[in-house]
Amino acid sequence: MTPPLDRRGFLRSATLAAAAPLVPSLPGSPASAASGTGPRPSFGTGGGGAGAALPAPSAWTVRPFPLTNVTLNGSGVLAAKRDLILDHGRGYDVDRLLQVFRANAGLSTRGAVAPGGWEGLDGEANGNLRGHYTGHFLTMLSQAYAGTGEAVYADRIRTMVGALAEVREALRHDPAVLSVPGRFGTAAENVRGSHQYVELPGGLLGASPSLTLSAWVKPTHDADWARVFEFGNDTTRYLYLAVRNANGRPRFALTTSGPAGEQGVDGTAPLPLDRWSHLAVTLTGSTATLYVDGAAVGRNTAMTLDPTALGTLAHHWLGRSHHPADPVFAGAFDQVDIWSRALSAAEVAELRDVPADRSSAGTGDLASYRFDETSGSTFADASGHGRHATLRRTWGGPSHPGFLAAYPETQFITLESMTAGDYTVVWAPYYTAHKILRGLLDAHLHTGDARALDLADGLCDWMYSRLSRLPAATRQRMWNIFSSGEFGGIVEAICDLYAVTGEPRHLALARMFDLDRLIDACAADEDVLDGLHANQHIPVLTGAVRLYDETGEERYLAAAKNFWGMVVPTRTYGIGGTSTAEFWKGRGLIAATLGDTNAETCCAYNMLKLSRSLFLHEQDPAYMDYYERALLNQVLGSKQDRPDAEKPLVTYFVGLRPGHVRDYTPKAGTTCCEGTGMESHTKYQDSVYFARPDGGALYVNLYSPTTLTWAEKGVTVTQTTDYPREQGSTITVRGRRPATFDLLLRVPAWARSGFRVTVNGRAAKGTPVPGSYFTVSRAWRDGDTVRVSVPFSLRVEKAPDDPTVQTLFHGPVNLVARDSRTDFLRLALHRNTALSDLAPSFTPVDGKPLHHILDGVEFAPFFEGTEDPSHAYFRRVEPRIAFGGSESGVANPAKADGTTLVDEIWAAAPFATKSALVGHVRTTVGAWVTAGLLGPADGRRVVTTAERASYVAG
């Protein structure tokens, strides 16, 4: 029996039979209208009929392939890392991610516990970034579904999108009671993070000097100063009954002169969490008595204030304080009663066992609330006075029905008046909005979920309603604020949404995020990066590229290109990462910045996105040389090589100081880098192949075990390789009929010798040039096979600010020394260098690909996600000049910039023959002697040693 086709198999067979239809631009798309080319072909993330592909801008000179069309095969390095994240995505409880959203809307959190770290109320900066990780997770699931076709990912996406739709709907309306089992009957719960409280009607206390407050409470959090009752005007005149004081104990107080003038009484022990407790206070004459579960726990007989001293009060609240730093009560209320007299101790004790309406005291004569309601936002008053209470939000409600977040709109509002960053008050709300928007858009594009598109559309409409009211100068001030004003890749996401909707307001919204100071400087090729927060600004330029796509304004593209050149290579570490302690330093400062906080992982993620975006406009091999460097080193190395159900195990910083140990569980978890890490490890195949719009050429940018389904040409292109453990790749073309196109194979800039291409066993015509593309042109037939040989050589790269500080590579792979010492290893490399590379100085380790030994120290690929102390950089020490193991006896001189004679000689490697090497030695030594850097006699000894030495050919 023929097994049923899975989704991917069906798509592949269908697309091979016929070319994929083009997806036209929607009306109103300026780019397509200006081009006059009509329909724009689809690109990016949709595919398979499940989602809606984005239209490709006419400005692109090549087209990417969606993840649905490129399969990552095999069990190599890439697949192993990816599978760890895929397993994490299958198993993680998405209700935990939704907890903070549901809480913000006052919905049941279904018993879920928020992930913690940055994605929870107790995380860094009060959890002010919560919600961002959910967006990352949606994108990861979307990419996982596109890359594997497994229904489990689509099911999880639908669950999350449905929940977020419920959250938005709840936020559009007044808060509704969350009814839970109470001490007697039902109760009303205010979920922590809901910012909800109960407003009682004015004039409730009347003119009585005596008072009893009584309530059953079930606190769910141990925050100090959460109120049960607060009646007052401001932070000067009020009375309150709190669940916890600064010592964690219940407290009643009354004042007419603020905290310093409080008269009150405190309990003796904390109330238990997640358990019902009866809390009451009586006040009569000069005596206030505090009760817990019917027993007196505190008494103050020196009270001089009573409720009449407060006068007419503006606010009567359950669960809220006038002090803005105090938390809203988190937990449940039941049986709240207020009397205009002081109940006796016996009457209070009786309330422990029966509700007030069945006690000898009767219901509160001022107000009484049973909380029997199961819907709506009004609580009936059982006192007979009709003093019904109302459930409120401290922040009111959204300014627009499209608002969706895991916290109130107040962060966005506060940002509009800020002049300096303070992430404990406002932490990058538009950054979080971007992650949510991107996740929703990806969910729609990959699964076709119309609800996700509606949520994304509404979110942008809400942002437009906020930002369009602000003067341009205000927006510029906001976006220039460190951290608080960070907005991530929101421009790119909005432009992508605009490509789907064609709504002019969406393009207008994208342009409202222009960071003119940075864009204008970069467009003028003025380097202003020193001192800037790296990850706050890289996505600005990716967004600028998309704005160029949609508007045609050259300023945007010029800025992005120039910016890229300011980062690569001058601010880039050997592994492809950038930044130190999240910020950029001056150009060329590499050795001087090595420490524990180098190379924030998000920066590599965003530089890859920018490189890919620029490649779509200009097929400069340098963009893909960088892409390979960062992907195979920092990105792969950021993922620990073990499974974990709770965490993705991805680095935040990658320390490059000697002896650093990578931390795969950074900052208590759910950080930005763990979010982008989940994304990075589920899209390894997104930049392997690109095609020219006319189908006349296919670019192979990365050598990786993948299969491309190229529907337009009716072929599949499969790479079989274990790269980077294998030094090359075999490419097989399959199709029902011949297909004519150029195959453009990237020749890495580091591949300086031996790059070779054969087609069906015969050498391809042409001369490969490092840092270019090698073209094979033919009518491809079913089964045609191309073998690409990419010999790896051992080489070093030097820090520009200190050439003696170097990092080691084997082909594209950065090698790190496994050693626990915390100072630079001092290594000599050129005592026995071959004509082509450093290989003879190193001893390969049997059974461990890409591992080498030098001077008893093991070097291993950076991409191995271990917790071994490692040295990404070392100190090169070549005190004397030697060739092929023969010592010259001459000290190795150096120039003022640190470049030694040995460095300059071997910088020209590889050498085809010994005579070529000796000739270069003779020329270089002559120049150094002429410059007075080397004595004539020493110069002759150096040349003679080179002539007499024996060399390994390579």
MOKATA-V678526 format. One record per residue. N is the residue number from 1. PHI is phi in whole degrees, 0 to 359 (NA if undefined). OMEGA is omega as a letter, one per 20 degrees, with the letter a starting at -180 (* if undefined). D_CENTER is the distance of its C-alpha to the mean C-alpha in Angstrom with 2 decimals. Layout:
n;phi;omega;d_center
N;PHI;OMEGA;D_CENTER
N;PHI;OMEGA;D_CENTER
This chain:
n;phi;omega;d_center
1;NA;r;45.55
2;287;a;42.73
3;294;r;39.39
4;295;r;37.51
5;291;r;34.87
6;283;a;31.29
7;302;a;29.11
8;293;a;28.10
9;296;r;31.71
10;297;a;33.00
11;297;a;30.71
12;294;a;31.67
13;294;a;35.35
14;291;a;35.23
15;285;r;33.52
16;288;a;35.91
17;284;a;38.80
18;207;r;37.84
19;292;r;35.52
20;291;r;32.58
21;291;r;33.50
22;280;r;32.12
23;257;a;30.18
24;289;r;31.79
25;293;r;30.15
26;285;r;30.72
27;304;r;33.38
28;92;r;32.42
29;280;a;29.92
30;299;a;31.01
31;295;a;29.89
32;290;r;31.82
33;294;a;34.73
34;290;a;35.02
35;288;a;34.95
36;70;a;37.75
37;263;r;36.59
38;75;a;36.24
39;299;r;33.75
40;257;a;30.41
41;294;a;29.47
42;285;r;26.45
43;214;r;23.32
44;81;b;19.82
45;254;a;18.71
46;279;r;21.73
47;142;r;24.78
48;72;r;27.37
49;79;a;28.61
50;277;a;25.96
51;233;a;23.76
52;249;a;24.38
53;288;r;23.65
54;281;r;22.74
55;285;a;25.65
56;280;r;25.43
57;298;r;26.18
58;292;a;29.54
59;288;a;28.21
60;285;r;26.61
61;263;r;29.02
62;222;a;27.43
63;241;r;25.71
64;279;r;22.86
65;250;r;23.38
66;294;a;21.40
67;300;r;19.87
68;295;a;22.84
69;260;a;25.15
70;230;a;23.75
71;259;r;24.00
72;272;a;22.80
73;254;r;25.94
74;77;a;27.40
75;228;a;26.39
76;281;a;25.34
77;302;a;22.46
78;295;a;19.99
79;296;a;21.24
80;295;r;21.29
81;294;a;17.64
82;300;a;16.73
83;297;r;19.19
84;297;r;17.67
85;286;r;14.48
86;300;r;16.88
87;296;r;18.92
88;298;a;16.17
89;293;r;15.39
90;291;a;19.14
91;258;a;19.86
92;290;a;17.36
93;287;a;19.03
94;290;r;17.27
95;298;r;19.62
96;293;r;17.71
97;291;a;14.60
98;281;a;17.16
99;304;a;18.98
100;290;r;17.54
101;290;r;18.12
102;297;r;21.58
103;299;a;22.41
104;299;r;21.71
105;269;a;24.09
106;76;r;26.61
107;269;r;26.51
108;296;r;27.13
109;268;r;24.17
110;58;r;26.29
111;76;a;26.29
112;286;r;22.62
113;253;r;20.96
114;302;a;17.48
115;301;a;15.05
116;88;a;15.41
117;62;r;13.47
118;285;a;11.14
119;253;r;11.90
120;184;a;15.61
121;291;a;18.44
122;260;a;19.25
123;277;a;16.00
124;303;r;15.43
125;56;r;16.88
126;63;a;18.41
127;70;a;15.29
128;290;r;14.86
129;253;a;11.17
130;299;a;12.06
131;108;a;11.34
132;296;a;7.68
133;292;r;7.18
134;297;r;10.18
135;297;r;8.97
136;302;a;6.40
137;295;r;9.54
138;298;r;11.82
139;297;r;10.48
140;301;r;10.74
141;298;r;14.15
142;296;r;15.19
143;292;r;14.71
144;296;r;16.40
145;294;r;19.20
146;296;a;19.68
147;278;a;19.85
148;238;a;22.13
149;75;a;23.83
150;285;a;23.79
151;297;a;24.64
152;302;a;22.85
153;288;r;19.47
154;296;r;21.14
155;297;a;22.79
156;291;r;19.68
157;299;a;18.23
158;299;r;21.58
159;298;a;21.60
160;292;a;18.33
161;296;r;19.37
162;299;r;22.80
163;295;r;21.68
164;293;r;19.62
165;296;r;22.76
166;295;r;24.81
167;298;a;22.68
168;299;a;23.10
169;297;r;26.77
170;296;a;27.28
171;292;a;25.79
172;287;a;28.24
173;237;r;31.15
174;301;a;32.62
175;299;a;31.28
176;245;a;33.23
177;300;r;34.60
178;257;a;32.87
179;278;a;36.04
180;224;r;36.16
181;301;a;39.15
182;252;r;40.84
183;292;r;43.50
184;226;a;46.07
185;79;a;44.99
186;252;r;41.62
187;219;r;39.29
188;246;a;36.43
189;254;r;33.01
190;253;a;30.46
191;294;r;27.13
192;299;a;25.21
193;98;a;22.67
194;277;a;25.03
195;57;a;26.59
196;254;r;29.85
197;210;r;33.36
198;248;r;36.91
199;262;r;39.10
200;264;a;42.82
201;291;r;45.53
202;292;r;47.13
203;69;a;50.44
204;293;a;49.73
205;284;a;51.30
206;66;a;54.56
207;247;a;57.10
208;283;r;57.45
209;280;a;57.17
210;257;a;56.43
211;197;r;53.33
212;227;r;51.67
213;247;a;47.99
214;219;r;47.11
215;200;r;43.99
216;268;a;42.59
217;228;r;38.96
218;229;a;36.40
219;292;r;33.57
220;247;r;30.31
221;214;a;28.74
222;261;r;30.36
223;293;r;29.34
224;288;r;32.32
225;76;r;34.18
226;290;a;33.18
227;268;r;36.24
228;271;r;38.41
229;243;r;40.73
230;210;r;40.59
231;240;a;43.34
232;179;r;43.43
233;252;a;43.00
234;195;r;40.50
235;269;r;39.80
236;248;a;43.51
237;244;a;45.46
238;188;r;44.25
239;226;a;44.83
240;207;r;42.32
241;233;a;42.04
242;252;r;38.81
243;292;a;37.55
244;218;r;36.64
245;266;a;37.70
246;295;r;36.28
247;260;r;37.86
248;83;a;36.45
249;245;r;39.80
250;300;r;41.03
251;211;r;42.55
252;246;r;44.76
253;208;r;45.44
254;216;a;47.15
255;206;r;47.35
256;242;a;48.62
257;220;r;47.28
258;81;a;43.65
259;304;a;42.28
260;295;a;44.96
261;260;a;47.69
262;295;r;46.43
263;246;a;49.14
264;196;a;47.91
265;213;a;47.95
266;245;r;45.42
267;281;a;45.11
268;250;a;45.45
269;208;r;42.54
270;294;r;39.08
271;286;r;38.93
272;290;r;37.38
273;277;r;34.01
274;58;r;33.97
275;214;a;37.76
276;289;r;40.18
277;227;r;42.09
278;264;a;44.78
279;235;a;44.53
280;212;r;47.42
281;220;r;49.07
282;241;r;52.58
283;222;r;53.96
284;207;a;57.65
285;59;a;59.70
286;259;a;58.31
287;242;r;56.66
288;243;a;53.13
289;235;a;52.41
290;255;a;49.06
291;238;r;49.00
292;231;a;46.58
293;51;r;47.62
294;83;a;51.08
295;249;r;51.83
296;291;a;52.17
297;242;r;49.68
298;191;a;50.38
299;212;r;53.01
300;235;a;53.64
301;259;a;57.25
302;241;r;56.96
303;288;r;55.10
304;247;r;56.53
305;252;r;54.11
306;222;a;54.02
307;304;a;52.27
308;293;a;54.99
309;290;a;53.98
310;280;a;50.70
311;73;r;52.44
312;284;a;50.84
313;254;a;47.12
314;275;a;44.49
315;230;r;42.00
316;225;a;42.47
317;235;r;39.28
318;249;r;38.21
319;93;a;34.91
320;226;r;34.15
321;244;r;35.06
322;285;r;36.07
323;280;a;34.18
324;298;a;30.68
325;279;a;29.12
326;284;a;30.66
327;284;r;28.67
328;285;r;29.73
329;299;r;31.59
330;250;a;29.58
331;149;a;31.97
332;242;r;35.04
333;249;r;38.31
334;211;r;41.67
335;50;r;45.24
336;264;a;44.91
337;226;r;48.36
338;228;r;49.75
339;247;r;53.44
340;268;r;55.62
341;216;r;57.35
342;269;r;56.59
343;293;r;56.75
344;285;r;58.76
345;301;a;57.27
346;292;r;58.74
347;295;r;57.22
348;295;a;53.76
349;299;a;54.24
350;297;a;55.26
351;293;r;51.92
352;292;a;50.25
353;248;a;51.92
354;222;r;52.50
355;294;a;50.89
356;302;a;52.54
357;290;r;54.45
358;247;r;56.25
359;261;r;56.87
360;292;r;59.90
361;285;a;57.85
362;74;r;56.88
363;293;r;53.83
364;304;a;52.75
365;279;r;55.22
366;267;r;52.70
367;195;a;49.83
368;207;a;48.82
369;231;a;45.75
370;267;a;45.63
371;58;r;42.16
372;276;a;43.58
373;294;r;41.59
374;244;r;39.20
375;204;r;37.92
376;76;a;37.84
377;235;a;37.18
378;246;r;40.75
379;248;a;42.38
380;286;r;46.17
381;269;a;48.39
382;267;a;51.05
383;282;a;53.22
384;94;a;55.13
385;268;r;54.10
386;70;a;51.48
387;271;a;48.82
388;290;a;45.97
389;256;a;42.45
390;228;r;39.26
391;282;a;35.65
392;230;r;33.45
393;256;r;29.95
394;298;a;29.80
395;257;r;27.97
396;84;r;30.17
397;177;a;27.99
398;297;r;25.85
399;279;a;27.38
400;207;a;26.73
401;293;r;26.70
402;275;a;23.43
403;300;r;21.43
404;211;r;18.79
405;198;r;16.62
406;261;r;16.42
407;210;a;18.39
408;296;r;21.36
409;290;a;21.59
410;299;r;22.79
411;298;r;19.59
412;292;a;19.92
413;295;a;23.65
414;297;a;23.54
415;303;a;21.29
416;294;r;24.08
417;247;a;26.51
418;283;r;24.47
419;241;r;25.50
420;214;a;23.39
421;284;r;20.01
422;206;a;20.02
423;287;r;16.84
424;285;r;19.16
425;256;r;20.54
426;224;a;17.87
427;239;r;14.20
428;46;a;12.58
429;297;r;13.77
430;284;r;13.38
431;296;r;9.69
432;295;r;9.59
433;300;r;12.28
434;297;a;10.45
435;298;r;7.88
436;295;r;11.18
437;299;a;13.14
438;298;r;11.25
439;298;r;11.39
440;293;a;15.01
441;296;r;15.98
442;296;r;14.87
443;300;r;16.75
444;293;a;19.72
445;295;a;19.75
446;268;a;19.68
447;242;a;21.89
448;75;a;23.87
449;289;a;23.26
450;294;r;24.90
451;296;r;23.62
452;296;r;20.01
453;296;r;21.34
454;297;r;23.39
455;295;r;20.55
456;296;r;18.52
457;299;r;21.80
458;295;r;22.62
459;298;r;19.38
460;291;r;20.06
461;297;r;23.68
462;296;r;22.90
463;299;r;20.85
464;299;a;23.80
465;295;r;26.24
466;283;a;24.66
467;283;a;24.01
468;292;r;27.19
469;277;a;29.28
470;268;r;28.04
471;298;r;29.82
472;302;a;28.02
473;297;r;28.52
474;294;r;26.68
475;296;r;23.60
476;299;r;23.79
477;298;a;24.12
478;300;a;21.09
479;289;r;18.77
480;272;a;20.23
481;280;r;19.48
482;298;r;17.13
483;69;a;14.11
484;299;a;15.91
485;267;a;16.18
486;295;a;12.74
487;231;r;11.94
488;58;a;9.12
489;265;a;10.30
490;295;a;12.57
491;295;r;15.65
492;302;a;14.89
493;294;r;14.22
494;294;r;17.38
495;297;r;19.35
496;295;r;18.57
497;296;r;19.77
498;300;r;22.74
499;297;r;23.56
500;275;a;23.96
501;268;a;25.78
502;69;a;27.67
503;283;a;27.63
504;304;a;28.52
505;295;r;26.84
506;288;r;23.43
507;294;r;24.11
508;299;r;25.52
509;296;a;22.44
510;303;a;20.24
511;286;r;22.74
512;291;r;22.58
513;265;r;19.31
514;306;r;21.19
515;261;a;20.72
516;301;a;24.27
517;301;a;24.60
518;284;a;22.01
519;297;a;22.84
520;295;r;26.56
521;296;a;26.51
522;292;r;24.65
523;298;r;26.96
524;273;a;29.83
525;59;r;28.39
526;257;a;28.36
527;279;r;25.93
528;241;a;24.56
529;282;a;21.41
530;304;r;23.00
531;93;r;21.56
532;275;r;18.60
533;288;a;15.07
534;296;a;13.57
535;288;r;9.96
536;289;a;11.53
537;250;r;13.98
538;303;a;13.00
539;294;r;11.68
540;301;a;14.95
541;281;r;16.88
542;296;r;15.22
543;297;r;16.15
544;297;r;19.51
545;297;r;20.18
546;294;r;19.78
547;294;r;22.03
548;300;r;24.48
549;303;a;24.48
550;267;a;25.43
551;242;a;27.71
552;79;a;29.13
553;284;a;28.83
554;298;a;29.07
555;307;a;27.62
556;294;a;24.09
557;290;r;24.40
558;299;r;26.33
559;299;a;23.76
560;294;r;20.99
561;297;a;23.41
562;295;r;24.63
563;300;a;21.27
564;305;r;20.34
565;289;r;23.62
566;280;a;22.92
567;259;a;19.98
568;249;i;21.44
569;263;a;23.39
570;294;r;24.33
571;239;a;21.13
572;246;r;19.86
573;283;a;20.49
574;304;a;22.19
575;283;a;19.21
576;100;a;17.55
577;274;r;15.14
578;215;r;15.62
579;94;r;15.74
580;225;a;17.42
581;53;r;16.39
582;80;a;13.62
583;245;r;16.56
584;268;r;18.78
585;254;a;22.38
586;292;r;25.33
587;301;r;25.84
588;77;a;26.74
589;271;r;25.88
590;248;a;24.69
591;302;a;27.21
592;289;a;27.36
593;248;a;23.70
594;296;a;23.33
595;194;a;22.19
596;275;a;19.91
597;239;r;16.90
598;277;r;16.68
599;50;r;14.10
600;305;a;10.69
601;297;r;8.77
602;301;a;6.12
603;295;r;9.57
604;297;r;10.93
605;304;a;8.51
606;285;r;9.46
607;292;r;12.98
608;295;r;13.46
609;298;a;12.79
610;294;r;15.20
611;300;r;17.66
612;298;a;17.81
613;299;a;18.39
614;290;r;21.13
615;297;r;22.70
616;297;a;23.31
617;256;a;25.64
618;214;a;27.12
619;275;r;27.42
620;283;a;27.37
621;303;a;27.04
622;300;r;25.34
623;297;a;22.10
624;276;r;22.27
625;298;r;23.62
626;295;a;20.49
627;302;r;18.39
628;298;a;20.43
629;302;a;20.20
630;290;a;16.44
631;292;a;16.01
632;283;a;18.94
633;245;a;18.35
634;298;a;15.08
635;295;r;12.89
636;298;a;15.64
637;288;r;16.41
638;283;a;13.03
639;258;r;13.87
640;292;a;16.80
641;270;r;19.73
642;204;a;20.49
643;280;r;19.71
644;201;a;18.51
645;283;a;18.71
646;264;a;16.74
647;227;r;13.76
648;285;r;11.95
649;59;a;13.24
650;230;a;10.74
651;289;r;11.29
652;262;r;9.76
653;267;r;12.75
654;242;a;15.25
655;292;a;18.56
656;244;r;21.22
657;288;r;24.17
658;300;r;27.02
659;80;a;26.73
660;292;r;23.07
661;247;a;21.75
662;291;r;18.11
663;251;a;16.34
664;263;r;14.35
665;232;a;14.17
666;281;r;12.88
667;49;r;13.44
668;69;r;14.69
669;99;r;11.64
670;53;r;8.76
671;278;r;6.75
672;301;a;3.38
673;288;r;4.60
674;290;r;6.02
675;293;r;3.81
676;293;r;3.57
677;298;r;6.77
678;302;r;8.22
679;291;a;8.10
680;303;a;9.60
681;275;r;12.22
682;242;r;13.47
683;218;a;14.26
684;305;a;16.20
685;268;a;19.09
686;283;a;17.81
687;233;r;19.48
688;288;a;22.45
689;233;r;24.90
690;221;a;25.69
691;233;r;29.02
692;290;a;31.17
693;303;a;31.81
694;274;r;35.41
695;75;a;34.58
696;276;a;36.56
697;207;r;34.04
698;236;r;31.23
699;270;r;28.90
700;252;a;27.90
701;271;a;25.16
702;231;r;24.04
703;265;a;26.31
704;207;a;24.81
705;285;a;26.41
706;224;r;25.82
707;234;r;28.00
708;261;r;27.84
709;261;a;29.74
710;256;a;31.01
711;297;a;32.77
712;300;a;34.33
713;261;r;36.23
714;70;a;36.87
715;227;r;35.64
716;244;r;33.16
717;235;a;32.07
718;242;r;31.25
719;260;r;30.26
720;247;a;31.56
721;192;r;30.24
722;248;r;28.69
723;307;j;27.21
724;267;r;26.30
725;279;r;28.81
726;253;a;31.23
727;265;r;32.39
728;150;a;32.44
729;205;r;32.06
730;252;a;34.54
731;248;a;33.98
732;240;r;36.04
733;256;r;36.72
734;234;r;38.05
735;186;a;39.52
736;282;a;42.63
737;214;a;43.90
738;301;r;43.58
739;226;a;40.70
740;262;r;41.03
741;194;r;38.07
742;276;r;37.09
743;259;a;34.79
744;256;a;32.91
745;258;a;31.82
746;290;r;29.64
747;262;a;31.58
748;303;a;29.12
749;298;a;30.09
750;279;a;30.57
751;276;a;32.94
752;272;a;36.03
753;204;r;38.59
754;92;r;39.38
755;298;a;36.98
756;216;a;39.08
757;232;r;38.99
758;237;r;41.50
759;239;a;42.08
760;52;r;44.01
761;88;a;45.08
762;252;a;46.34
763;299;r;44.92
764;283;a;43.21
765;286;r;44.81
766;120;a;43.17
767;246;r;41.96
768;295;r;38.28
769;241;r;36.93
770;305;a;33.92
771;76;r;31.05
772;212;r;32.35
773;244;r;32.76
774;259;a;35.74
775;257;r;37.17
776;243;a;39.07
777;250;r;40.88
778;188;r;42.76
779;272;a;43.41
780;279;r;41.36
781;245;a;43.14
782;305;r;42.16
783;95;r;41.55
784;304;a;41.28
785;233;r;39.53
786;245;r;37.95
787;252;r;37.48
788;252;r;35.24
789;258;a;35.98
790;234;a;33.62
791;299;r;35.25
792;273;r;33.02
793;232;r;34.47
794;277;a;33.69
795;208;r;32.99
796;242;r;31.56
797;241;a;29.46
798;258;r;30.46
799;292;a;28.65
800;296;a;30.05
801;269;r;30.89
802;200;a;32.65
803;299;r;33.84
804;282;r;34.85
805;268;a;31.23
806;225;r;30.15
807;231;a;27.75
808;254;r;29.07
809;231;r;28.25
810;240;a;29.89
811;61;a;29.33
812;275;a;25.59
813;263;r;24.82
814;284;r;24.25
815;252;r;26.47
816;244;r;26.07
817;278;r;29.01
818;271;a;28.92
819;200;a;30.75
820;274;r;30.56
821;296;a;32.19
822;249;r;30.26
823;244;a;32.14
824;301;r;32.09
825;290;a;33.90
826;254;a;36.83
827;235;r;37.37
828;254;a;39.97
829;247;a;39.09
830;254;r;41.97
831;293;a;44.99
832;223;a;45.16
833;293;r;42.94
834;282;r;43.76
835;296;a;44.58
836;257;a;41.15
837;198;a;38.72
838;273;a;38.33
839;310;a;38.72
840;299;r;42.16
841;283;a;40.84
842;244;r;38.45
843;248;r;39.36
844;298;r;37.21
845;262;a;36.50
846;300;r;38.11
847;77;a;35.92
848;229;a;32.66
849;305;r;31.50
850;71;r;30.38
851;267;a;31.50
852;220;r;34.17
853;243;r;36.36
854;221;r;37.57
855;52;r;39.87
856;80;a;39.01
857;255;r;35.24
858;271;r;33.03
859;256;a;30.38
860;226;r;27.64
861;299;r;24.80
862;302;a;21.60
863;291;r;19.82
864;288;a;21.52
865;273;a;19.13
866;252;r;21.74
867;249;r;22.26
868;284;r;25.18
869;299;a;25.67
870;218;r;25.43
871;237;r;26.42
872;280;r;24.48
873;233;r;27.12
874;219;r;30.81
875;260;r;33.89
876;283;r;36.22
877;230;r;39.81
878;237;a;42.60
879;295;a;45.63
880;228;a;48.17
881;272;r;48.34
882;221;r;48.81
883;225;r;48.90
884;55;a;48.91
885;87;r;49.50
886;262;a;52.42
887;275;r;52.41
888;269;a;53.85
889;79;a;54.47
890;256;r;52.97
891;296;a;50.29
892;275;a;47.10
893;284;a;47.15
894;224;r;44.17
895;280;a;43.67
896;298;a;42.57
897;275;r;38.93
898;97;r;39.00
899;290;a;39.56
900;265;r;42.25
901;298;r;44.96
902;299;r;43.51
903;303;a;40.12
904;292;r;41.85
905;295;a;43.98
906;278;r;41.25
907;296;a;38.86
908;271;r;41.08
909;297;j;40.64
910;276;r;41.06
911;248;a;44.80
912;289;a;46.75
913;220;r;49.85
914;297;a;51.21
915;296;r;53.28
916;295;r;50.24
917;296;a;48.71
918;298;r;52.01
919;300;r;52.51
920;293;r;49.11
921;299;a;49.95
922;299;a;53.27
923;293;a;51.79
924;293;r;49.03
925;298;r;51.49
926;302;r;53.94
927;295;a;51.45
928;291;r;50.61
929;295;r;54.34
930;299;a;55.06
931;280;r;52.35
932;78;a;53.92
933;268;a;50.94
934;210;r;52.98
935;287;a;56.71
936;303;a;58.83
937;294;r;60.01
938;297;r;56.54
939;298;r;55.49
940;295;r;58.27
941;296;r;57.30
942;296;a;53.71
943;295;r;54.94
944;298;r;57.53
945;298;r;55.00
946;296;a;52.79
947;290;a;55.87
948;277;a;57.03
949;288;r;53.73
950;252;a;52.72
951;231;r;49.26
952;287;a;47.20
953;294;r;46.82
954;149;*;43.06
